[in-house]
Amino acid sequence: MTRPRFRPFAALLASLLLLTSLGQLWAQTKSASLTAGTTTLLTSDSVRLAVQVAGRGTPCVFVHGGPGAGSYSFEKLGGNRLEDPLRMIYFDQRGSGRSASSRRQDYSLARMVQDLEELRQHLGLEKWVVMAHSFGGTIATAYATQYPKRVQALVLVNSVLNPPASLESMLQYGTSLLPPAQQPNPNLPLMQRFGMVMGALQQKKLAWQLQYSADSLAARASRVSRAVPANQDFATQVFSGRLPDYGRDYVPATAQLTMPTLVIAGQDDQTTGATPQSFRFPRQQVVVLSGKHYSFLEQPARFRQAVVSFVQQLPRK
C-alpha cells in the first residue's frame, strides 16, 4: 500500500496549520492587550504598575511628572480631551500614585526607561507617541534617546529637561513671593533653602502661585489628585539626593532626537528652568500658551488644538 508515504506530508501540513492558528491567536492576544480599561504591568523585577487605557486612535503613553505625581490628575484634567485622536495610555511610575514601590529601592533613570519599554512590549505596540509633563520630560527624553525607533513622536508639556535648573528657578521665584524677613539665607545649601521657602509659602497659603495662575485651579487639581492613593516613595528617593541621574542636564541630548517633537510651554511658567528655545530637537514645533505650569488645565481648548493638530500631521504608518 502507498498510503503511508503521505503521512509525513500530512504531519507537516498539520504542523503548519497549528502554527498558523497559534500565530493568529498570538496576534489577537497582542492587539487585545490594548483594549480600554484598567490593568497592571508586572515588571521584570516584580513591581506592579497601574495602567489605564482609554480612547481610540494613535497610541500615546503619558509620562507623568512630580516626581511621583501619578497620571490620574492629567487623565481627568487634560488627557480625557485627547482620547479621540489618541489612544491614551496612562500609567503610574514605580513608587508613584497607584503603583507599588520597588522593594530594591531601584528608582534609577535607567530603570524608569526600562519600565516604559516593558510597558510598550506588554501592550504589543511597535511604536507610540510619548507625551510627558513636567519632571516626566526627563524620563521621556531618556527613553527616546535609548529607543528612538520606538517613538513615533514626542509631546513635551511644560517639561523639565534640566532638573537642577528647574529647582533653582522655583527657588528663586518662590523666594521672591516672600517678604525679605522670611527669605532664607542665600549661603545655606540649596535643598535646605528650598524646603524653607516651600514651608513658608504653604504657611502663607501662597504655594499655589508657584505653578498656577489662580488658586481655584490649584484647588481643582488638588481635589482630583486626592481621589486616588498617592505613593510618595519615588519622590522621597529623588529629593534625597541619592539618585544622581536626576541631577543632570538632558537638554544637550535633544540635538540627537530626530522624531517630530511638539513642545508646549506656559508663558509665565517658572518651573521648567529652561525655555523651549534652548531645546535642540531638529524637528521641533513650539506652542506657547498663556499661564504657568499646567497648560492643559489653564488653556484646555488651545492645548487640545495644539496636540490634535500635531498628531494629524504625523506620517501615516
C-alpha positions in Angstrom: 0.0 0.0 0.0 1.2 3.5 -0.8 -0.8 5.5 1.7 1.9 5.5 4.4 4.1 7.6 2.0 1.8 10.6 2.6 1.9 10.6 6.4 5.0 12.9 6.6 3.3 15.4 4.3 0.1 15.2 6.3 2.0 15.7 9.6 3.8 18.7 8.1 0.5 20.2 6.9 -1.0 19.7 10.3 2.0 21.4 11.9 1.8 24.4 9.6 -1.9 24.7 10.3 -1.2 24.6 14.0 1.5 27.2 13.7 -0.8 29.4 11.7 -3.5 29.1 14.3 -1.1 29.9 17.1 0.2 32.9 15.2 -3.3 34.2 14.7 -4.1 33.7 18.4 -0.8 35.4 19.4 -1.6 38.4 17.2 -5.1 38.6 18.6 -3.7 38.5 22.1 -1.3 41.2 21.4 -3.9 43.5 19.9 -6.4 42.7 22.7 -3.8 43.9 25.3 -4.5 47.5 24.2 -8.2 47.3 24.9 -9.6 50.1 27.0 -9.8 49.6 30.8 -7.6 49.2 33.9 -4.8 46.7 34.0 -1.5 46.2 35.7 2.1 45.5 34.4 4.3 43.3 36.5 7.8 44.5 35.6 10.8 42.2 35.2 11.8 43.0 38.7 8.4 42.3 40.1 7.0 45.8 40.6 3.3 46.2 39.8 2.5 49.3 37.8 -1.1 50.7 37.5 -2.1 51.1 33.8 -5.2 52.7 32.3 -6.0 52.7 28.6 -8.7 54.9 27.1 -9.8 56.4 23.8 -9.1 55.5 20.2 -6.5 56.4 17.6 -2.8 56.7 17.7 -1.3 55.0 20.8 0.1 57.6 23.2 1.8 56.9 26.5 1.7 59.6 29.2 4.8 60.1 31.4 3.7 62.0 34.5 5.8 64.4 36.5 6.1 65.2 40.1 8.3 63.3 40.7 5.8 60.8 41.9 2.6 62.7 41.0 0.9 59.8 39.2 -1.1 60.0 36.0 -4.7 60.3 37.4 -4.8 64.1 37.5 -3.7 64.5 33.9 -6.2 61.8 32.8 -9.1 63.7 34.4 -8.0 67.3 33.7 -6.4 67.1 30.3 -5.8 63.6 28.8 -9.6 63.0 28.6 -9.8 65.7 26.0 -7.3 63.8 23.8 -9.0 60.4 23.8 -10.5 60.8 20.3 -7.4 61.3 18.2 -5.2 59.4 20.6 -5.4 56.0 22.4 -4.2 57.3 25.7 -2.1 55.0 27.9 -1.8 56.3 31.5 0.5 54.6 33.9 1.9 55.5 37.3 5.6 55.1 37.6 7.0 52.8 40.3 6.8 54.3 43.7 4.2 56.8 42.4 0.4 57.2 42.5 -1.4 53.8 42.5 1.7 51.8 41.6 3.7 49.7 44.0 7.1 50.5 45.4 10.4 48.8 44.4 11.5 46.5 47.2 15.1 47.1 46.0 14.6 50.8 46.0 15.5 50.9 42.4 14.3 54.2 41.0 17.2 54.9 38.7 16.5 56.7 35.4 17.7 53.6 33.6 15.0 51.5 35.4 12.3 54.0 34.7 13.2 53.8 31.0 13.1 50.0 31.2 9.7 50.1 32.7 8.4 52.2 29.8 9.9 49.8 27.3 8.4 46.8 29.1 5.0 48.5 29.0 5.3 49.0 25.2 6.2 45.4 24.8 3.4 44.3 27.1 0.8 46.2 25.0 2.2 44.8 21.8 3.0 48.1 20.2 5.6 48.6 17.5 5.9 52.3 18.4 3.9 55.0 20.2 3.7 58.8 20.8 5.4 59.7 24.1 3.8 62.6 25.9 5.3 63.9 29.1 4.5 66.7 31.7 7.0 68.5 33.9 9.5 66.1 35.5 8.3 63.4 33.2 10.2 65.2 30.4 13.5 63.9 31.8 12.3 60.3 31.7 10.7 60.7 28.2 13.9 62.2 26.8 16.0 59.5 28.2 13.6 56.9 26.8 13.6 58.5 23.3 17.4 58.6 23.4 17.7 54.8 24.2 14.7 53.7 22.0 14.4 56.3 19.2 12.8 53.7 16.7 10.0 53.1 19.2 9.0 56.8 19.5 6.7 58.0 16.7 6.8 61.5 18.1 7.4 63.4 21.4 5.0 65.8 23.0 6.6 67.7 25.9 4.1 69.7 28.0 5.7 72.2 30.4 8.5 69.7 30.6 11.6 69.7 32.7 14.8 68.5 30.9 17.2 70.1 33.3 16.1 69.2 36.9 18.8 71.3 38.7 17.8 74.4 36.7 14.2 73.7 37.4 14.8 73.5 41.2 16.9 76.8 41.1 14.2 78.6 39.1 11.4 77.5 41.5 13.6 78.5 44.5 14.2 82.0 43.1 10.6 82.6 42.2 9.3 81.2 45.5 11.8 83.4 47.4 10.5 86.5 45.5 7.0 85.8 46.8 8.1 86.1 50.4 8.8 89.3 52.4 12.6 89.9 53.0 12.3 88.9 56.6 11.1 85.4 55.6 13.6 84.8 52.8 16.3 82.2 53.7 20.0 82.9 54.0 21.4 82.5 50.4 24.5 80.8 51.9 22.5 77.8 53.1 22.5 74.6 51.0 20.1 74.7 48.1 17.8 71.9 49.3 17.6 73.4 52.7 16.6 76.8 51.3 14.1 75.1 49.0 12.5 73.4 51.9 12.3 76.6 54.0 10.8 78.5 51.1 8.2 75.8 50.4 7.2 75.7 54.0 6.9 79.4 54.3 4.8 79.6 51.1 2.4 76.9 52.4 2.1 78.6 55.7 1.1 81.9 54.0 -1.1 80.0 51.6 0.9 81.2 48.6 2.3 77.9 47.3 -0.2 77.8 44.5 1.4 80.8 42.9 4.5 78.7 42.0 2.7 76.7 39.3 -0.9 78.0 38.9 -2.3 81.3 37.7 -5.3 81.1 40.1 -5.9 79.4 43.4 -9.1 78.0 42.1 -7.1 76.0 39.5 -4.8 74.7 42.2 -7.7 73.7 44.4 -9.3 71.9 41.5 -6.2 69.9 40.7 -5.7 69.1 44.4 -9.3 67.7 44.7 -8.7 65.4 41.7 -5.3 64.2 42.9 -6.8 63.3 46.4 -9.3 61.0 44.8 -6.7 58.2 44.4 -3.9 56.8 46.6 -0.6 58.6 46.5 2.6 56.6 46.8 5.5 59.0 47.6 8.3 56.5 47.6 9.8 57.7 44.2 9.6 61.4 45.2 11.3 60.7 48.5 14.2 58.9 46.7 14.6 61.7 44.2 14.7 64.5 46.8 17.0 62.5 49.0 19.8 63.3 46.5 20.8 59.6 46.2 19.8 59.4 42.5 22.5 61.3 40.6 20.9 60.7 37.1 18.1 63.2 38.0 20.7 65.9 38.8 21.9 66.2 35.1 21.0 68.4 32.2 19.4 66.4 29.4 18.9 69.4 27.1 22.1 68.6 25.0 20.7 65.1 24.3 17.8 66.7 22.4 20.0 67.5 19.4 20.2 63.8 18.5 16.5 63.1 18.7 15.1 63.4 15.1 11.5 62.3 15.7 8.8 65.0 15.4 8.6 66.9 18.6 5.9 69.2 20.0 6.9 71.5 22.9 4.0 73.2 24.8 5.1 75.9 27.2 3.5 78.2 29.6 4.2 81.9 29.0 4.8 82.5 32.8 6.0 79.0 33.8 8.6 79.4 36.5 9.1 75.6 37.0 10.8 74.2 33.9 14.1 76.1 34.4 14.7 76.2 30.6 12.9 77.9 27.7 11.8 75.8 24.7 14.2 77.8 22.6 17.1 76.1 24.5 15.9 72.7 23.3 17.7 71.4 20.2 15.2 68.9 18.7 15.9 69.1 14.9 12.1 68.7 14.1 10.7 70.8 16.9 7.4 72.8 17.0 6.8 75.2 19.9 3.5 76.4 21.1 3.4 79.0 23.9 0.2 79.3 25.9 -0.7 81.9 28.5 -0.5 80.7 32.0 2.0 78.8 34.2 2.9 75.2 34.6 -0.3 73.4 33.8 -1.2 74.4 30.3 -3.7 71.5 29.9 -5.7 72.9 32.8 -5.3 76.7 32.2 -5.8 76.6 28.4 -7.7 73.3 27.8 -9.1 74.2 24.4 -5.8 75.6 23.0 -3.9 72.7 24.5 -6.1 70.2 22.8 -6.0 72.0 19.5 -2.2 72.1 19.6 -1.9 68.4 20.3 -4.6 67.3 17.8 -3.1 69.4 15.0 0.4 68.0 15.7 -0.8 64.4 15.7 -2.8 64.8 12.5 0.4 65.9 10.7 2.3 62.8 11.7 3.3 60.5 8.9 0.9 57.5 8.5 2.5 54.2 9.1 
